[in-house]
């Protein structure tokens, strides 16, 4: 079974988005023109243009972020001013997204001039080159990964990422409040952004504008971090279990003993799911917590329903044999 959701597969991101989202993580600052902020990064990786700066442009990965470290800058320092300016102009003549100078090295003026003339933004980072490349690649992989937005609430219940779904007004946010009072952490309320990361896991986050916020009918929008403490909010969490809150479903219509785990497809990956009927007097928050704990047991190889069935079949066999 697949939950209906629209999957987005970005073909590129703008330099401006990359800078805005990751400038603190990658310790970047703008040192050139901001005209190049609208340029597109078309591949989720970075390139060190050593060969390009030497004049060899065959197989040049121009669609990637270009990073200059100690090796490239030391090579350029040994060139005559005229040759160096020519090499810079040749590099900027390609449709590259942007240029980043690592290790906090000063940016050569001729590079700034050539980049400004070509409309390419230049940034500086004080990170070690390889550390910057590794971290930037991870951030770009995340930005380019398949993603979707789903209506629901997501919480971390004792290490289990639970997505709570159901029709409007069924009590999703109220259930989350109950879970927060039991020590759970809020990931997202109302709109949950899901992405497929490099480890083939579905990870949930909240839109920045609603992060750590929850809406409860009658009370309005509440700040969870201020009410329950900063430990009650998680920026992201792997999706482990989906809980559907069902309104108007009779209890006798649902499985009592439990059978094979039901799986639902999210971003191409199977995720276990359960149905919980919403009726007056039921502690939905407590039941969601029990569902999460039961999922944790199953992850460790213990199936309580299967164990009960085996015990029951063994007793029936023993009774028949006297």
C-alpha positions in Angstrom: 0.0 0.0 0.0 1.3 3.5 -0.9 0.2 6.7 0.9 -0.7 9.2 -1.8 2.0 11.9 -1.9 3.7 14.1 -4.5 7.4 13.3 -4.7 9.7 16.1 -5.7 13.1 15.4 -7.3 15.0 18.6 -7.6 17.0 19.0 -10.8 19.0 21.9 -9.3 19.1 24.5 -6.6 20.1 28.1 -6.8 23.4 29.4 -5.3 21.3 31.8 -3.2 19.4 28.9 -1.6 22.6 27.0 -1.0 24.2 30.0 0.6 21.1 30.9 2.7 20.6 27.4 4.1 24.2 26.3 4.7 26.3 29.4 5.2 26.5 28.9 9.0 27.2 25.2 8.7 29.8 25.7 6.0 31.1 29.0 7.5 30.7 30.9 4.3 30.7 34.6 3.6 30.1 36.5 0.4 33.2 38.3 -0.9 32.2 38.9 -4.5 29.1 40.0 -6.4 25.6 38.8 -5.4 24.5 38.8 -9.0 25.3 35.1 -9.3 22.9 34.1 -6.5 20.3 33.0 -9.2 22.7 30.6 -10.9 21.8 26.9 -10.7 23.8 24.2 -9.0 23.0 21.2 -11.2 24.9 18.4 -9.5 25.0 17.5 -5.8 28.8 17.6 -5.5 31.8 19.9 -5.6 34.8 20.1 -7.9 38.4 21.3 -7.4 39.3 22.9 -10.7 43.0 22.2 -10.6 43.2 20.9 -14.2 40.9 23.7 -15.5 43.2 26.3 -14.0 46.1 24.8 -15.8 44.2 25.2 -19.1 42.8 21.7 -19.5 39.0 21.8 -19.7 38.2 18.3 -21.1 35.7 16.6 -18.8 35.5 19.8 -16.7 32.6 19.4 -14.1 31.3 22.9 -14.6 27.8 22.1 -13.2 29.3 21.7 -9.7 30.3 24.1 -7.0 34.0 25.0 -7.6 36.3 24.9 -4.5 39.8 26.4 -4.4 42.1 25.2 -1.7 45.8 25.5 -0.8 46.9 23.5 -3.8 45.0 25.5 -6.4 45.9 28.9 -4.8 49.6 28.0 -4.4 49.7 27.0 -8.1 48.1 30.3 -9.1 50.5 32.3 -6.9 53.4 30.9 -9.0 51.9 32.1 -12.3 52.6 35.5 -13.8 49.8 38.1 -13.2 48.9 38.0 -16.9 48.7 34.2 -17.1 46.8 34.0 -13.8 44.2 36.6 -15.0 43.8 34.6 -18.3 43.2 31.4 -16.4 40.7 33.0 -14.2 38.8 34.4 -17.1 38.8 31.1 -18.8 37.4 29.4 -15.7 34.7 32.0 -15.3 33.9 31.7 -19.0 32.1 28.4 -18.2 28.6 28.3 -16.7 29.8 27.4 -13.3 27.5 28.0 -10.3 29.9 29.7 -7.9 33.5 29.7 -6.5 34.4 29.0 -2.9 37.8 29.8 -1.4 38.6 27.4 1.5 40.9 27.7 4.5 40.1 31.4 4.9 42.7 32.3 2.2 42.5 35.8 0.9 40.7 36.0 -2.5 43.0 37.2 -5.3 41.7 40.5 -6.8 42.0 39.3 -10.4 39.6 36.4 -9.5 37.1 38.8 -8.0 37.2 41.0 -11.1 36.8 38.1 -13.5 34.0 36.6 -11.4 32.2 39.9 -11.0 32.5 40.5 -14.8 31.0 37.0 -15.5 28.3 37.4 -12.9 29.6 34.6 -10.6 29.4 34.9 -6.8 32.6 34.2 -4.8 32.5 33.0 -1.2 35.1 32.4 1.4 35.1 29.7 4.1 37.6 29.3 6.9 37.1 25.5 7.0 39.9 23.1 5.9 39.4 22.2 2.3 38.6 18.5 2.6 36.3 19.0 5.6 34.5 21.7 3.6 34.1 19.4 0.6 32.8 16.4 2.7 30.3 18.6 4.6 29.2 20.5 1.4 28.7 17.2 -0.4 26.4 15.9 2.4 24.4 19.2 2.4 24.0 19.1 -1.4 23.0 15.4 -1.3 20.3 16.4 1.2 19.1 19.3 -0.9 18.9 17.1 -4.1 17.2 14.1 -2.4 13.6 13.1 -3.2 11.2 14.8 -0.9 7.5 15.3 -0.1 5.3 17.1 2.3 2.6 15.2 4.2 -0.3 16.4 6.4 0.2 15.1 9.9 2.3 15.4 13.1 5.6 13.7 13.8 7.1 12.9 17.2 10.0 11.1 18.6 8.7 8.5 21.1 11.5 6.9 23.0 13.7 6.8 19.9 10.9 5.8 17.5 9.9 8.4 14.8 6.1 8.3 14.6 4.1 10.0 11.9 0.5 10.6 13.2 -2.0 11.0 10.4 -5.8 11.4 10.2 -8.6 13.7 9.1 -8.7 17.3 10.2 -10.1 17.6 13.8 -9.4 14.0 14.8 -7.1 14.9 17.6 -3.6 14.7 16.1 -2.2 17.8 17.9 -4.0 16.8 21.2 -2.3 13.4 21.0 1.0 15.1 20.4 0.5 17.2 23.6 -0.2 14.1 25.5 3.0 12.4 24.2 5.0 15.5 25.0 3.8 15.3 28.6 5.1 11.7 28.6 8.6 12.8 27.5 8.3 12.6 23.7 9.8 15.2 21.4 8.1 17.2 18.7 9.5 17.0 15.1 6.7 18.7 13.2 3.1 19.6 13.5 0.5 19.9 10.7 3.0 19.7 7.8 5.9 17.2 7.8 8.7 17.4 5.3 10.0 14.0 4.4 13.3 13.4 2.6 15.1 10.2 1.5 18.7 10.6 2.7 21.9 9.0 1.5 21.5 6.0 3.9 18.1 5.2 2.3 16.1 6.4 5.3 13.1 8.6 5.3 13.8 11.6 7.5 11.2 14.0 8.7 11.6 17.7 9.5 9.4 20.8 10.0 9.1 23.8 7.8 11.3 26.5 9.3 8.4 28.8 10.0 6.5 26.2 12.1 9.5 24.6 13.8 8.9 23.9 17.6 5.3 25.2 17.1 2.0 23.3 17.5 -1.6 24.4 16.9 -4.3 23.3 19.3 -7.9 24.2 18.7 -9.1 26.6 21.4 -5.6 27.5 22.5 -4.0 28.6 19.3 -0.4 28.3 18.3 1.9 27.1 21.2 5.7 27.2 21.5 6.7 23.7 22.5 10.3 24.6 23.3 9.2 27.3 25.8 6.5 25.2 27.4 8.3 21.9 27.7 12.0 22.8 27.4 14.4 22.6 24.5 14.7 18.9 24.9 11.1 18.5 23.7 12.0 19.5 20.1 13.9 17.6 17.5 15.1 19.2 14.3 14.9 15.9 12.4 14.0 12.2 12.9 14.0 9.0 10.9 10.4 7.8 10.1 9.9 4.4 11.8 6.1 4.1 12.2 2.9 5.6 10.8 -0.2 5.8 13.0 -3.5 6.5 11.3 -6.2 7.9 13.6 -9.6 6.5 12.4 -12.8 8.3 13.1 -16.1 6.5 12.9 -14.5 3.0 13.0 -16.0 0.4 15.3 -13.6 -1.3 17.6 -14.9 -4.8 16.6 -13.9 -4.1 13.0 -10.2 -4.1 13.8 -7.8 -6.9 14.3 -7.6 -7.8 18.0 -4.7 -10.3 18.2 -2.6 -8.8 15.4 -1.2 -10.3 12.3 1.5 -9.6 9.8 2.8 -6.0 10.1 1.2 -3.7 7.5 3.6 -1.7 5.4 3.0 1.5 3.5 5.3 3.0 0.8 6.8 6.5 1.4 9.3 7.8 -1.1 9.8 4.3 -2.4 10.5 2.7 1.0 8.2 0.5 3.1 7.2 1.9 6.5 5.2 -0.1 9.1 1.8 1.4 9.9 -1.1 0.8 12.4 -4.7 2.0 12.7 -6.1 3.5 15.9 -9.8 4.2 16.2 -10.7 7.5 17.9 -13.6 7.1 20.3 -14.6 8.9 23.5 -12.6 7.9 26.5 -9.7 6.3 24.7 -6.2 7.5 25.7 -4.9 8.0 22.1 -1.6 9.4 23.3 -1.0 6.4 25.5 -1.9 4.0 22.7 0.4 5.7 20.3 3.2 5.3 22.8 2.4 1.6 23.2 2.4 1.2 19.4 5.9 2.8 19.3 7.2 0.6 22.1 5.7 -2.5 20.4 7.5 -1.5 17.2 10.8 -1.2 19.1 10.2 -4.7 20.5 9.6 -6.0 16.9 12.8 -4.3 15.7 14.6 -6.4 18.3 13.0 -9.5 17.0 10.2 -10.1 19.5 6.6 -10.3 18.1 4.1 -10.5 21.0 1.2 -11.5 18.7 3.2 -14.2 17.1 4.4 -15.5 20.4 0.8 -15.6 21.7 -0.3 -17.6 18.6 2.5 -20.1 19.0 1.6 -20.6 22.7 -2.1 -21.0 21.8 -1.3 -23.6 19.0 1.0 -25.5 21.3 -1.7 -25.7 24.1 -4.3 -26.8 21.5 -1.9 -29.6 20.3 -1.2 -30.7 23.9 -4.9 -30.9 24.7 -5.5 -33.0 21.6 -2.7 -35.4 22.7 -4.1 -35.6 26.2 
